[in-house]
């Protein structure tokens, strides 16, 4: 993985808030008939733990799943 940052110490409340955001996003995607890749799930989990910023998650998702529009 190209992007690495120092883990940010998050409060339990912030971790729970982030987990709820991810759970809701995954549920919404599944209700629409989709599913994020295991790699994207791993990136999301790292964001929940404070290991990546949301911008880093986005950059890695674009790298993993680039489209012709990204080129």
Helices and strands as residue ranges (DSSP letters): H 12-31, H 38-48, H 54-64, G 68-70
